[in-house]
Amino acid sequence: GVAGNQSVPFRAAACDGCASVTAPPNSSLGWMALIFYTVVPTMICQSLTTWAAKHAEPSMMAMFPVLQPVASASLSWILRLAAPSLRDTLLPPQWNMLGGLPVVLGLWLGAQE
C-alpha cells in the first residue's frame, strides 16, 4: 500500500475520516487543498523550468531532473528536524539517502567545464 497509510497522523492530515490516503476528499476544504497542492507546485515548477531553459545550457538542463529525489529526501529530513510535530507524519529517509551522494557528485562533475 501507500506508505502514508501506515502513518495515522498523515492519514488524518490528508483525509480526516478516510480509510485510505488514496480515497477522494470528503469535504470542500479537502478538495480545495488537493487542487491547491496540485496546481500551485506544478505552476511554480513549470515556470522555474521555463526560466532556467532560457538561461542554461541544454546539457545542464538535462542533468538536474535526477536531483529531484535527492532534494525530496533532503527536504523531508529538514522538515522533520525543523518541525518536531511532523516526525510522526513524514517517513524518515533511510540508508537510501546515501544514494544521493553519487548523484550530487555526478552532477558536480558534469557541471565542470
C-alpha positions in Angstrom: 0.0 0.0 0.0 0.9 3.6 0.1 3.5 4.5 2.8 1.2 7.2 4.1 -1.4 4.7 5.0 1.0 3.4 7.7 1.0 6.8 9.4 -2.2 7.6 11.3 -1.3 11.3 11.6 -0.5 11.6 7.9 -3.8 9.9 7.0 -5.7 12.2 9.4 -4.0 15.3 7.8 -4.5 14.1 4.2 -8.1 13.0 4.6 -9.7 13.0 8.0 -12.2 10.2 8.2 -11.0 8.4 5.1 -10.0 4.7 5.3 -7.1 5.4 2.9 -5.0 8.4 1.7 -5.9 7.3 -1.8 -9.6 7.9 -1.1 -11.1 11.1 -2.6 -11.5 14.0 -0.1 -14.9 14.1 1.7 -15.1 17.8 2.3 -14.8 21.0 0.3 -11.7 22.0 2.3 -10.1 18.7 1.4 -10.9 19.3 -2.3 -9.5 22.9 -2.1 -6.3 21.6 -0.5 -6.0 18.9 -3.2 -6.4 21.4 -6.0 -4.0 23.9 -4.4 -1.3 21.3 -3.9 -1.8 20.0 -7.4 -1.9 23.3 -9.3 0.4 25.7 -7.4 3.6 23.5 -7.2 3.1 22.5 -10.9 2.8 26.1 -11.9 5.9 27.1 -9.9 8.0 24.1 -11.2 7.0 24.6 -14.8 7.7 28.4 -14.5 11.1 27.8 -13.0 11.9 25.2 -15.6 10.9 27.6 -18.4 13.0 30.4 -16.9 16.0 28.1 -16.5 15.7 26.8 -20.0 16.3 30.4 -21.2 19.4 30.9 -19.1 21.1 27.5 -19.0 22.8 25.2 -21.5 20.6 22.3 -22.7 23.2 19.8 -21.3 22.9 21.4 -17.9 19.1 21.3 -18.0 19.2 17.6 -18.8 21.2 16.8 -15.7 19.0 18.2 -13.0 15.8 16.1 -13.1 17.9 13.3 -11.4 18.3 15.7 -8.4 14.6 15.7 -7.6 14.6 12.5 -5.4 17.7 13.8 -3.6 16.0 17.2 -3.0 12.8 15.5 -1.8 14.6 13.2 0.7 16.6 16.2 1.9 13.6 18.3 2.4 11.8 15.6 4.3 14.8 15.3 6.6 15.0 19.1 7.1 11.2 19.3 7.8 11.5 16.5 10.4 14.2 18.4 12.2 12.6 21.8 11.9 9.1 20.8 12.9 9.0 18.0 15.5 5.3 17.6 15.0 6.0 16.2 11.6 8.1 13.4 12.8 5.1 11.1 13.2 3.8 12.2 9.8 6.8 12.2 7.4 8.7 8.9 6.9 12.4 9.5 7.7 14.9 9.0 4.9 16.7 5.7 5.4 20.1 4.4 4.1 18.8 5.1 0.6 19.7 8.7 1.3 23.3 7.7 0.8 22.4 7.1 -2.9 22.2 10.9 -3.2 25.9 11.3 -2.8 26.9 9.8 -6.1 24.0 11.7 -7.8 25.3 15.0 -6.4 28.9 14.1 -7.2 28.0 13.1 -10.8 26.1 16.4 -11.3 29.0 18.4 -9.9 31.4 16.6 -12.2 29.1 17.0 -15.2 28.8 20.7 -14.5 32.6 21.2 -14.5 33.9 22.8 -17.7 
